[in-house]
Amino acid sequence: MNHTLSSPRFIQESDIARFHMWMETRGWRFSDYSLDPMSIDYSVRHADGRDKLLCWDTDISDWERTVNMPHHLLQMYGGLGVVSNNTPLPLCETCGHHQDCWQGNEHRKPLDQDNIHWSHVSLPWIGTKYNTFRIAVIGINPYEAGGLEFYPKLIPQAREEMASGKIKVTFNHPGYAGTVLWHRIGLYTSQTILNFVNDDDPLTFPDLSHVDAYDWIAFTNHVKCSPIGDRSQPSKAMWENCHSILKKELGILAPKIMIVLGTGDNFHYLNKNVLDETPSLLDETKSVRLYAGKLHSKTIGIINVPHPAAPGRGASHQISRDLEMLLFKHAAKLQYMLHLPRPRL
């Protein structure tokens, strides 16, 4: 028996053959092998019968997250010359802007055998439920770290430590005081998600921990390079030029909401070089600003918060309270404006 099911929302014509092949490994059989990328529905059946139809959307999401987005990201990195045959190359020597970015900072290049991976571009973290709301968090840079699979390996480690009750994540490194970055990202994104879920049932109250919030988001950095020393602070030229990678990454991730960590350079250069135009301020508090902007000709919501590492600013509970207040006031407007779903957790 065949069933008509929705096609992927973000599929491109060049992806369809790979999509069909991958879905067939999951047991799907296509009755209509149309290669029309604009088709709305597929007529399909599953080897395990009707009950398996519930897995269609899950399988599509897995394909998008584990196969399609990484495929296009690696293609894009390859086109920029910073990855070759899926092998990362030193950004400080191969990026088209490397001479400008590292002028006067040659001594900070991470090219020694012990830190060469710091010089490699890192694939974004993409959570298993990212396609639901498409919330992307934008950090500053990897801070004396890196590697192509850095975040897909690092974030599960951070989640494991936070699940044990830690707020400061140390990655089990002796002598490292730890960072609240991963806790704050989880906290801010869980607050955001909870304002968009269906809570109509009076007998239940949706809850989402800061650990589980990572399933719903993507994470990447604005600046891809990680200089040695000085808290790995990027040079001004790095801020000016790194949009050449970030904007293409965001074109592939296609976020509907961006949470930007940092009210200084990170937001300034995102506004200047990445967004299509200056975003419109919807509302603000002392610590949090909410915007509507355009990215690749599509409307997005932008939440700008202080970076968790900002001295005296990133660790304040006031940020969380301000964020909750703004989201409570504007969640319905954002949901309508961005065409967000309203699922149950």
PyMOL commands that set and color helices and strands:
alter all, ss='L'
color gray80, all
select helices_A, chain A and resi 13-25+50-79+91-94+98-102+106-108+116-119+130-133+150-163+181-194+212-216+230-232+236-241+243-253+265-274+317-337
alter helices_A, ss='H'
color red, helices_A
select strands_A, chain A and resi 3-6+28-30+41-46+83-84+87-88+125-126+135-139+217-221+257-261+280-284+289-295+298-305
alter strands_A, ss='S'
color yellow, strands_A
deselect
rebuild
show_as cartoon
